[in-house]
Amino acid sequence: MRLRLAVVKEGKALVYIPDPEHASSLDYFEPAWLPVFYNPVMELNRDISVVALQAYVEALAPRRPIIAVEPFTATGVRAIRYSLEVEGLEAVYAGDIDGRAVALARANVSLNGLENIVRVYHADARELVFRLKREGVPVLFVDIDPFGTPAPFIESAIAVIGRSGLLAVTATDLAVLEGSKPGTAKRRYGVRVERVPPSKEVAVRALLAFIALRAAMHDKAVKPLLSYYADHYIRVFLIVERGAVKADRMLEHDLGCLRYDKNLGIAELEKGNCKGSEALYPIWVSRIFDEEFTASCLKLLEGRFRYLGTYKRSLRLLKTVEEESRIEGWQIHQRIDSIASKARTNMPPIHLILEELKRRGFKASRTLFTPVGVRTNADARLLVGLVKELSKPSRSHAGPV
Ligand SMILES: C[S@@+](CC[C@H](N)C(=O)[O-])C[C@H]1O[C@@H](n2cnc3c(N)ncnc32)[C@H](O)[C@@H]1O
């Protein structure tokens, strides 16, 4: 089949994409119908990835320049953007299982004059990374960005990443990870989840636990740097460290379960082997953001990455993440609408709750996972009391005394 093409500019890259007409009906555009996948909505994902990779290369990479792998490349746009926009890359190994994608990605590599930096392989993602491992290529960054579940590809990615390397993972099977399809979640991720109010963060924590267990198999440990939810997917960035002792420590300290209190509408994380059939398990119970890393991403975005197409949205997202990352502790965010509904009361404005928590000496912020959520180091039961208090009409509006 001959492909009709269009050209788009994204970041600093110029790329041929299949003519969007291939995937359009009268009022609908479905990227998955394109002969080679290109989703304009994922520009945010690519923009934030460019920033995060630069932050990693500048502050955390054990050496420079680094070698990156992008084994689900489709049009090649992501690999090309990494090469053009991130300083400190030696090579990007890109791949795709679909021959048409490989042909288009190679044409795009030439269009951007990157033949010396980006190599495109026609291969299954696992085959590509294991080949690089066998050949001793010192890979420090792998970006897993497939359709749907990343589960089958995590282990090979972990296996190839060198000491203090970076792993980025997109999961678009959000409904599964957030507990709407518990059977599929059990099968794909070995996790027991059901849908509870902070569901998007549960999805992130279930995915992190899955990745952590795969890392432990290889005597490796992971540490999340940045995690977020947007549109229809979740995305996580993690440092991968080597060492059986580190892996043991991670299993002991960072994994546990989540309990949801149906009477109060609150969710709580618990370390270790949790008893009880109602617990969601295994769940990553430690931090999901790194304060310094998120601060450097924000700084980079506001500096040299102001040109990004999704600048304003990325800024809103990273500002919230940075604020959330400053809240210490082991808490998941709480949904104020759920707490209020269980307490049979109106939902007080979020800004009032935040002000009151801070006035009482707690840390508190909004959360990127939902506009009706709060992240705080205050005890969840104290928050329930506060929601009840603040939802009462104030005396001045209560009518004659
Ligand atoms: C969601 S698209 C990737 C989008 C791309 N990373 C971007 O940012 O535009 C997924 C791609 O993975 C390819 N793919 C699916 N299964 C694969 C596998 N097992 N190994 C390698 N590529 C695969 C598909 O052909 C498709 O091009």
The ligand as a MOL file (V3000), in Angstrom:
LIG
                    3D

  0  0  0     0  0            999 V3000
M  V30 BEGIN CTAB
M  V30 COUNTS 27 29 0 0 0
M  V30 BEGIN ATOM
M  V30 1 C 2.3190 3.7650 20.4330 0
M  V30 2 S 3.2970 3.4730 19.0260 0 CHG=1
M  V30 3 C 4.8030 4.2730 19.4190 0
M  V30 4 C 4.7430 5.7420 19.3690 0
M  V30 5 C 6.0680 6.4420 19.4130 0
M  V30 6 N 6.9160 6.0060 20.5060 0
M  V30 7 C 5.8260 7.9370 19.4590 0
M  V30 8 O 6.1740 8.6040 20.4670 0
M  V30 9 O 5.2580 8.4620 18.4900 0 CHG=-1
M  V30 10 C 3.7170 1.7960 19.1900 0
M  V30 11 C 4.6130 1.2560 18.0770 0
M  V30 12 O 5.1450 0.0260 18.5520 0
M  V30 13 C 5.1970 -0.8950 17.4700 0
M  V30 14 N 5.2040 -2.2390 18.0880 0
M  V30 15 C 4.1590 -2.9740 18.5390 0
M  V30 16 N 4.6020 -4.1300 19.0830 0
M  V30 17 C 5.9550 -4.0970 19.0240 0
M  V30 18 C 6.9750 -4.9760 19.4690 0
M  V30 19 N 6.6970 -6.1150 20.0840 0
M  V30 20 N 8.2630 -4.5930 19.2590 0
M  V30 21 C 8.5600 -3.4300 18.6280 0
M  V30 22 N 7.6340 -2.5770 18.1700 0
M  V30 23 C 6.3480 -2.8910 18.3740 0
M  V30 24 C 4.0090 -0.5740 16.6150 0
M  V30 25 O 4.2340 -0.9840 15.2900 0
M  V30 26 C 3.9150 0.9560 16.7810 0
M  V30 27 O 4.5870 1.6000 15.7290 0
M  V30 END ATOM
M  V30 BEGIN BOND
M  V30 1 1 1 2
M  V30 2 1 2 3
M  V30 3 1 2 10
M  V30 4 1 3 4
M  V30 5 1 4 5
M  V30 6 1 5 6
M  V30 7 1 5 7
M  V30 8 2 7 8
M  V30 9 1 7 9
M  V30 10 1 10 11
M  V30 11 1 11 12
M  V30 12 1 11 26
M  V30 13 1 12 13
M  V30 14 1 13 14
M  V30 15 1 13 24
M  V30 16 1 14 15
M  V30 17 1 14 23
M  V30 18 2 15 16
M  V30 19 1 16 17
M  V30 20 1 17 18
M  V30 21 2 17 23
M  V30 22 1 18 19
M  V30 23 2 18 20
M  V30 24 1 20 21
M  V30 25 2 21 22
M  V30 26 1 22 23
M  V30 27 1 24 25
M  V30 28 1 24 26
M  V30 29 1 26 27
M  V30 END BOND
M  V30 END CTAB
M  END
